């Protein structure tokens, strides 16, 4: 799932929620990607107020994009310092 906060304050609040809920995440610029371990609706329900107020944009990615690839096998570019499929969880 791709989450894009609209402001710095929204980004801080989103980060607080993601950390408090122990979501596995990775960062790509100003976007937060969440590794889904269940139904997307269960995740978006936790961010309901922020989503309905349009404080964060939400995109549910298909399985190929979630795995770090797109059609044709191209990889998502996370930048030179990022590792493929590197998600942060429990402070690691």
C-alpha positions in Angstrom: 0.0 0.0 0.0 1.3 3.4 -1.0 0.7 6.3 1.4 1.5 9.9 0.5 1.1 12.6 3.2 0.1 16.1 2.1 2.1 18.0 4.6 5.0 17.6 7.1 2.5 17.5 10.0 0.5 14.8 8.2 3.8 12.8 7.6 4.6 13.0 11.3 1.2 11.8 12.3 1.2 9.0 9.6 4.7 7.9 10.9 3.4 7.8 14.4 0.4 5.6 13.5 2.5 3.3 11.3 5.1 2.9 14.1 2.5 2.5 16.9 0.7 -0.2 14.8 4.0 -2.0 14.1 3.5 -1.9 10.3 6.4 -3.0 8.1 7.3 0.0 6.0 9.8 1.4 3.5 10.4 4.9 2.4 10.7 6.2 -1.1 11.1 10.0 -1.1 8.1 11.4 0.6 6.0 8.2 0.1 5.6 5.5 2.7 5.0 1.9 1.4 3.4 -0.5 3.8 3.8 -4.3 3.4 0.3 -5.6 3.7 -0.2 -8.7 5.9 -4.0 -8.8 5.5 -6.8 -7.0 3.8 -6.1 -3.4 2.7 -9.4 -2.3 4.3 -8.1 -3.3 7.7 -5.1 -0.9 7.2 -7.1 2.0 5.8 -9.7 1.8 8.6 -6.9 2.7 11.0 -6.2 5.9 9.0 -9.9 6.7 8.3 -9.9 10.3 9.5 -6.7 11.2 7.7 -7.9 9.6 4.5 -11.4 11.2 4.6 -9.9 14.6 5.3 -7.5 14.0 2.3 -4.5 14.5 4.5 -2.9 11.4 3.0 -3.3 9.8 -0.5 -3.7 6.1 -0.6 -3.0 3.6 -3.4 -3.4 -0.1 -3.1 -0.7 -1.7 -5.3 -1.1 -5.0 -7.1 0.9 -8.0 -6.1 3.7 -7.5 -8.7 4.3 -3.9 -7.5 4.2 -5.0 -3.9 6.9 -7.4 -4.6 9.1 -4.6 -6.1 8.5 -5.3 -9.7 6.2 -4.0 -12.5 4.9 -5.7 -15.6 7.8 -6.9 -17.7 10.0 -7.5 -14.7 11.3 -3.9 -14.2 12.3 -3.1 -10.7 11.0 -0.1 -8.7 14.0 2.3 -8.2 14.4 2.9 -4.5 17.5 5.0 -5.0 21.2 4.1 -4.5 21.1 3.7 -0.7 17.9 1.6 -0.5 17.9 -2.2 -0.6 15.4 -4.1 -2.6 12.4 -5.2 -0.4 13.9 -3.6 2.7 11.2 -2.9 5.2 11.6 -1.4 8.6 10.0 -3.3 11.5 10.5 -3.2 15.2 13.3 -0.6 15.1 15.4 -2.5 12.5 
